[in-house]
Amino acid sequence: MLMTKERRPAIRTLRGWAISVLQEAGAIRECEEHGWIQDRADPHARERAFVMARQDPPPGVSAQAAATAC
């Protein structure tokens, strides 16, 4: 277990990674009844997701491409 940063689960696609970043930032949530992704319409959460994507992109992806994926 890392003490400095919590490990994220392995994500296989850039789309999957972007969804996990948006969920972590609180920009989207999963519908409890259907399992669909719902936008929370929170511009501050979306901006946090962009910042997170730029600061910690997945391996092999540029910061700009990671932010664009979100």
C-alpha positions, -999 to +999 in steps of 0.1 A: +000+000+000+014+034-010+014+060+017+018+090-005-009+084-032-038+060-035-034+036-064-060+038-092-074+007-108-058-003-141-078+012-170-075-004-204-088+025-227-084+062-227-122+065-226-124+043-194-096+064-179-115+097-187-147+083-171-128+073-139-112+108-137-146+125-142-161+103-114-132+110-091-137+147-096-174+145-090-184+157-125-204+126-133-222+099-113-237+065-121-275+062-120-284+039-092-314+025-109-300+019-145-262+022-142-261+050-168-236+079-164-253+112-154-237+146-157-239+165-124-238+198-142-211+211-119-187+233-138-162+234-109-161+196-108-155+194-145-126+219-142-111+198-114-113+168-138-094+188-165-067+198-139-064+162-127-061+149-163-033+174-171-014+167-140-015+129-141-022+116-176-021+079-183+012+065-196+019+073-232-007+101-235+002+138-235-014+161-209-033+179-237-047+147-251-057+135-216-076+168-209-093+165-243-105+130-234-123+143-203 
